[in-house]
Amino acid sequence: MLTVKDLKVKIDNKEILKGLNLEIKPGEVHAIMGPNGSGKSTLSNVLSGKKGYTVTGEVKYFNENLLDLEIEERAHKGIFLAFQYPLEIPGVNTNIFLKTSLNAIKKAKGEKVLDAIEFLKLVKQKAAELKFDEKILSRQLNVGFSGGEKKKNEILQMSILNPKLSILDETDSGLDIDALKVVSEGVNALRSKDNSFLIITHYQRLLNYIKPDFVHVLINGQIVKSGGSELALELESKGYETLS
Amino acid sequence: MIEQLKIDFNKIEENSKFSEDNIKFRKKNLQHFVEKGFPNKRIEDWKFSDLNQIISSNISNLSFFNDKEFKDSEQIYLIDKFEHNKIIFINGVISKIDIKHEDGKKIIINNDLDFIGNSNEINPLVSLNNALANTYTCVTVKENYSLNKPLIIYNITTEELQSTALNLRIDIKLERNSNLKLVTIFDDNSQQNFININQNFDIAQDAILKSYKIDHKANSNIKYFYNNINLAKNSISENFIFSTGSKFIKNEVNCNLNGQYSSAFINGVINLNNSQHHEIKTNINHLAENTKSYQLIKTVLNDKSKGVYQGKIYVDAKAQKTNGYQLSKALLLNKDTEFDGKPELEIYADDVKCSHGSTSGHLDEDSIFYLMSRGLSHQQSKELLINGFLMDAVEKITDLEIKDLIKDIMGIKE
């Protein structure tokens, strides 16, 4: 599904990613762990198309050159980034945003767009699954949401848009145990033989709930070690220092 | 120009049946305007909008005599979203008054008064209006009466009107405990005219006025609106200005909170492109205890357009417990745009709560990235953010029908 080869990324001549390699197959869950400043968020931003980076190397997504695609084309083709810090968009109603987003993706895929009633039904069902108070959806997008609500809103968007590759950028940070469980259930519900996940996190905690197939350790712009889910436990007890 | 003005004034005088006193009043006002002329940027209140220069570079051979015939066409733009009362002006002349939804004894519309008012020696454009106004319309809502439907004043101009100065005066009187929803809407099919409208609102005790002004059709007219609002005890004036259509507009609002517990709300949207130039200027005078004012102005500027907001809050020494607030936010979408903001607070009482804020900036790239990562195009994301930015002010409109009308005009669908 996703093949990253020798990915190098610079911001203002500062090299952040220094030759990263990664392969994700359909249905797999990969976790990337690493200390602050190791390049985790840069990786998720580059995969979803954020501007402002100088990028070299190759990223193939279903045999397409991902780096040639615009931000919204990547979304149309099934890439989803759950933001570490979801943005507050004043004056934009959450429901309207969700509908615009879903229908933009459906339209790009040549599928039938949902009318207001069909959409509301879908949202109600997904919100209930995530124990998300529907009333929040009539508020302005992320404005005045608590940290937990913002993260849950990201997962709600993810489950409505049903992406092929979901990138979760520190979705667990700032969540209490209950919210963490809800978010994890949302992710697990989307797991299938076709859907893949790239989970970026500092802590092993989230991985108790979402069991990864592979764990990679990202330090100083490179993956220094890869392994199974047991690697996360090892990191939790020993820390990153022994690896750097 | 002054020569033309004098010739045209004599023509107006000959063609009318004004009383002797009225002619005296008009002449006095004409004299005042002749002395001052159109305001230019050397005058502090006009330093961001040099009207003299704007008129001379946009209108050639301005005529002050308006005899433009209009075809009473069937293509008149009327709002069909909700039932309403109407006053229709075409090229500055009343073509229709329709208040069929109301008790005719409770709302009185006069348009044949031989008007004699107080001369305003300060504002030459009000003097010009007093001197030349060809109609004077007065709407009175009687004590304890609330209109069943909104009143819409249509200001329609046709293509026959060109290089002409149009002067209208409309007075709105709300008697005690009465209630009026007023929409003033402009439908310009003309180009290169100077339209000068003087509106006076007299709001008695416990009365509520909601006044919404909509200028949205692209045109090359130059407009000046002078609104004077007087509020008695416990009365409310809610105003919304939607300013997007004309080449130039200066919307000046002078609001006197004369009675205790009176409140005034002035919210607005300026959304411009090309070389449009719009200004909102407010003077809020807190003259009694426990009065409240609130202003929120949102401006979006594209291409080479220019936006101006000058907001002044004056608090008299006897106006203790005043609560005054103003906020202006501008979004500049292009490096060739200009926004000028001038907030002023002048406070002589010691127990007051007053605040102001003014920001201007660009669209947030991270927000665009967020929206695009959800499948929206760059254009869609921009539109969503701009509309979201403006919605803040639109949401202040308390009348739902009119709020929906304005959302429709903005192209916001829910």
Chai-1 contact restraints between the chains, C-beta under 6 A:
chainA,res_idxA,chainB,res_idxB,connection_type,confidence,min_distance_angstrom,max_distance_angstrom,comment,restraint_id
A,S48,B,S373,contact,1.0,0.0,6.0,A-B,restraint_1
A,K50,B,F369,contact,1.0,0.0,6.0,A-B,restraint_2
A,I71,B,M372,contact,1.0,0.0,6.0,A-B,restraint_3
A,I71,B,S373,contact,1.0,0.0,6.0,A-B,restraint_4
A,E72,B,M372,contact,1.0,0.0,6.0,A-B,restraint_5
A,E72,B,G375,contact,1.0,0.0,6.0,A-B,restraint_6
A,E72,B,S377,contact,1.0,0.0,6.0,A-B,restraint_7
A,A75,B,S373,contact,1.0,0.0,6.0,A-B,restraint_8
A,A75,B,R374,contact,1.0,0.0,6.0,A-B,restraint_9
A,A75,B,G375,contact,1.0,0.0,6.0,A-B,restraint_10
A,H76,B,G375,contact,1.0,0.0,6.0,A-B,restraint_11
A,L81,B,S373,contact,1.0,0.0,6.0,A-B,restraint_12
A,L87,B,D366,contact,1.0,0.0,6.0,A-B,restraint_13
A,L87,B,S367,contact,1.0,0.0,6.0,A-B,restraint_14
A,L87,B,Y370,contact,1.0,0.0,6.0,A-B,restraint_15
A,I89,B,S367,contact,1.0,0.0,6.0,A-B,restraint_16
A,I89,B,G388,contact,1.0,0.0,6.0,A-B,restraint_17
A,P90,B,G388,contact,1.0,0.0,6.0,A-B,restraint_18
A,G91,B,G388,contact,1.0,0.0,6.0,A-B,restraint_19
A,G91,B,F389,contact,1.0,0.0,6.0,A-B,restraint_20
A,G91,B,M391,contact,1.0,0.0,6.0,A-B,restraint_21
A,G91,B,D392,contact,1.0,0.0,6.0,A-B,restraint_22
A,V92,B,L384,contact,1.0,0.0,6.0,A-B,restraint_23
A,V92,B,G388,contact,1.0,0.0,6.0,A-B,restraint_24
A,S101,B,R374,contact,1.0,0.0,6.0,A-B,restraint_25
A,S101,B,G375,contact,1.0,0.0,6.0,A-B,restraint_26
A,A104,B,G375,contact,1.0,0.0,6.0,A-B,restraint_27
A,A104,B,L376,contact,1.0,0.0,6.0,A-B,restraint_28
A,I105,B,G375,contact,1.0,0.0,6.0,A-B,restraint_29
